[in-house]
Amino acid sequence: MASSSPRRIILLQRLGLNFKVFPPTYEIDVKTDDPVERAELKALEKARSVARLFERGLVIGVDTIVFMDNKEILEKPRDINEAKNFLRRLSGRTHFVVTGLAIIDASNMREIVDNEITKVKFRELSDEEIEFYVKTREPLDKAGGYAIQGLASLFVEKIEGDFWNVVGLPIPLLYYLLKTYFGYDILKESRQAISLI
């Protein structure tokens, strides 16, 4: 798994998967402002970069992006001030979380790319809540500046779609793509090694 996301590692471990971790050591430059296309392309480029290193095995690339209804992308905040700014923009509004998911069979370089989009509505946040939350430092390494599985769960008024997608790994989509396109059934073969990037 070439990913710096401990959340994805934990989710795969909970599924009982035996996998290897390959943390990315570079930035992937994707030239598009469309958040859905961007998530898919980044996931695909991550998967391709690792699949080239192996003669066999499945390589999974994942990239999660938070964006507003005007398609403005909220990356991981660079500092506390930007995290506060993100939370003020999310306060009382609906936003979207898209995860690009790419799978490549390293033995023949056959690839499939898809995405999952979840709609999330935050309630109105007070300045005091925002100040307290950023002091926990939880927002600093999260797309959009929050972790739905953490303290930010207190801020969510409504969610439409896959909860795990907002955490960073759309598990039902992963299960479907692996089974449908690669004949890999997580339920039956959860101890077979796969690689996630």
C-alpha positions as CSV (number, residue, x, y, z in Angstrom):
1,M,0.0,0.0,0.0
2,A,1.7,3.2,-1.2
3,S,-0.3,5.5,1.0
4,S,0.5,7.8,3.9
5,S,-3.1,7.3,5.1
6,P,-3.2,5.3,8.4
7,R,-7.0,5.3,8.0
8,R,-6.9,3.3,4.8
9,I,-4.4,0.8,6.3
10,I,-6.8,0.3,9.3
11,L,-9.8,-0.2,7.0
12,L,-8.0,-2.9,5.0
13,Q,-6.7,-4.6,8.1
14,R,-10.3,-4.8,9.4
15,L,-11.3,-6.6,6.2
16,G,-8.7,-9.2,7.0
17,L,-6.6,-8.5,4.0
18,N,-2.9,-9.3,3.8
19,F,-1.3,-6.5,1.9
20,K,2.0,-4.7,1.5
21,V,2.5,-0.9,2.0
22,F,4.4,1.2,-0.5
23,P,4.3,4.9,0.7
24,P,4.5,7.4,-2.2
25,T,7.6,9.6,-2.1
26,Y,6.6,12.0,-4.8
27,E,3.8,14.4,-5.9
28,I,1.7,13.5,-8.8
29,D,1.0,16.5,-11.1
30,V,-2.5,16.2,-12.6
31,K,-3.5,19.0,-14.9
32,T,-7.2,19.3,-14.4
33,D,-9.4,21.4,-12.1
34,D,-12.3,19.0,-12.2
35,P,-12.3,17.3,-8.8
36,V,-13.8,14.0,-10.0
37,E,-11.4,13.7,-12.9
38,R,-8.5,14.8,-10.7
39,A,-9.2,12.1,-8.1
40,E,-9.5,9.4,-10.7
41,L,-6.3,10.5,-12.5
42,K,-4.3,10.8,-9.3
43,A,-5.4,7.3,-8.2
44,L,-4.5,5.8,-11.6
45,E,-1.1,7.4,-11.7
46,K,-0.3,6.2,-8.2
47,A,-1.4,2.7,-9.1
48,R,0.6,2.7,-12.4
49,S,3.8,3.9,-10.7
50,V,3.8,0.9,-8.3
51,A,2.4,-1.7,-10.8
52,R,5.5,-1.2,-12.9
53,L,7.6,-2.6,-10.1
54,F,6.0,-6.0,-9.9
55,E,5.4,-8.9,-12.2
56,R,2.1,-10.0,-10.6
57,G,-0.4,-8.9,-8.0
58,L,-3.2,-6.3,-7.7
59,V,-2.2,-2.7,-7.1
60,I,-4.8,-0.3,-5.8
61,G,-4.5,3.5,-6.1
62,V,-6.7,5.8,-4.1
63,D,-7.1,9.5,-3.9
64,T,-9.8,11.5,-2.0
65,I,-10.8,15.1,-2.6
66,V,-13.2,17.4,-0.8
67,F,-14.9,20.0,-3.0
68,M,-17.7,22.6,-2.8
69,D,-20.7,22.9,-5.1
70,N,-18.8,25.3,-7.3
71,K,-16.1,22.6,-7.7
72,E,-13.6,24.5,-5.5
73,I,-11.2,21.9,-4.1
74,L,-10.3,22.0,-0.4
75,E,-6.9,20.2,-0.1
76,K,-5.2,19.2,3.1
77,P,-4.8,22.5,5.0
78,R,-1.2,23.8,5.1
79,D,-1.6,25.2,8.7
80,I,-4.0,26.0,11.5
81,N,-5.2,29.2,9.9
82,E,-6.1,27.5,6.6
83,A,-7.8,24.7,8.6
84,K,-10.0,27.4,10.3
85,N,-10.7,28.9,6.9
86,F,-11.9,25.6,5.5
87,L,-14.1,24.9,8.5
88,R,-15.7,28.4,8.1
89,R,-16.4,27.6,4.5
90,L,-17.9,24.2,5.3
91,S,-20.0,25.6,8.2
92,G,-23.8,25.3,7.4
93,R,-23.1,24.2,3.9
94,T,-23.2,21.0,1.8
95,H,-20.0,19.8,0.2
96,F,-18.9,16.7,-1.7
97,V,-16.2,14.0,-1.1
98,V,-14.9,12.1,-4.1
99,T,-12.5,9.2,-4.0
100,G,-10.9,8.0,-7.2
101,L,-10.2,4.2,-7.1
102,A,-7.8,2.5,-9.6
103,I,-6.9,-1.1,-9.7
104,I,-4.2,-2.6,-11.9
105,D,-3.3,-6.3,-12.4
106,A,0.5,-6.1,-12.6
107,S,0.7,-9.3,-14.5
108,N,-0.9,-7.8,-17.7
109,M,-1.3,-4.1,-16.7
110,R,-5.1,-4.4,-17.1
111,E,-6.6,-1.4,-15.3
112,I,-10.0,-0.2,-14.1
113,V,-10.8,3.3,-12.7
114,D,-14.0,4.4,-11.0
115,N,-15.1,6.9,-8.3
116,E,-17.4,7.3,-5.4
117,I,-19.1,10.6,-4.4
118,T,-20.7,11.3,-1.1
119,K,-22.6,14.4,-0.1
120,V,-22.0,15.8,3.4
121,K,-23.9,18.7,5.1
122,F,-22.2,20.4,8.1
123,R,-24.3,22.3,10.6
124,E,-23.5,25.9,11.5
125,L,-20.2,25.9,13.5
126,S,-19.4,28.5,16.1
127,D,-16.0,30.3,16.3
128,E,-15.5,28.5,19.6
129,E,-16.1,25.1,18.1
130,I,-13.7,25.8,15.2
131,E,-11.0,27.1,17.5
132,F,-11.3,24.0,19.8
133,Y,-11.3,21.6,16.8
134,V,-8.2,23.0,15.1
135,K,-6.3,22.9,18.5
136,T,-6.7,19.1,18.4
137,R,-4.6,19.2,15.2
138,E,-6.9,16.5,13.8
139,P,-7.7,18.6,10.7
140,L,-4.1,19.1,9.5
141,D,-3.5,16.0,7.5
142,K,-7.1,15.5,6.2
143,A,-8.6,16.6,2.9
144,G,-11.0,19.4,3.5
145,G,-9.6,19.9,7.0
146,Y,-11.7,17.4,9.0
147,A,-12.0,13.7,9.9
148,I,-15.6,12.4,9.8
149,Q,-14.5,9.4,11.9
150,G,-13.1,11.7,14.6
151,L,-14.3,14.8,16.4
152,A,-15.7,16.2,13.2
153,S,-18.5,13.7,13.5
154,L,-20.0,16.2,15.9
155,F,-20.4,18.7,13.0
156,V,-22.1,16.5,10.5
157,E,-25.8,17.2,10.1
158,K,-26.5,14.9,7.2
159,I,-24.7,12.5,4.8
160,E,-25.9,11.0,1.5
161,G,-23.8,8.1,0.2
162,D,-21.0,6.0,1.4
163,F,-19.6,6.9,4.8
164,W,-16.4,5.0,4.3
165,N,-15.8,7.1,1.2
166,V,-15.6,10.2,3.4
167,V,-13.1,8.3,5.6
168,G,-11.0,7.8,2.5
169,L,-11.7,4.3,1.1
170,P,-15.1,3.4,-0.5
171,I,-15.2,-0.2,0.7
172,P,-18.3,-1.3,-1.2
173,L,-16.9,0.0,-4.5
174,L,-13.5,-1.6,-3.8
175,Y,-15.3,-4.9,-3.2
176,Y,-17.4,-4.6,-6.3
177,L,-14.5,-3.7,-8.6
178,L,-12.2,-6.4,-7.3
179,K,-14.8,-9.1,-7.6
180,T,-16.3,-8.0,-11.0
181,Y,-13.2,-7.1,-12.9
182,F,-10.4,-9.2,-11.3
183,G,-12.3,-12.2,-9.8
184,Y,-11.0,-11.3,-6.3
185,D,-13.7,-11.9,-3.7
186,I,-12.8,-10.2,-0.4
187,L,-15.3,-12.4,1.4
188,K,-13.6,-15.6,0.2
189,E,-10.0,-14.6,-0.3
190,S,-9.3,-11.9,2.4
191,R,-6.0,-13.5,3.3
192,Q,-4.5,-13.2,-0.3
193,A,-2.0,-10.4,-0.6
194,I,-2.8,-7.3,-2.5
195,S,-1.0,-4.0,-2.8
196,L,-2.7,-0.7,-2.3
197,I,-1.1,2.6,-3.4
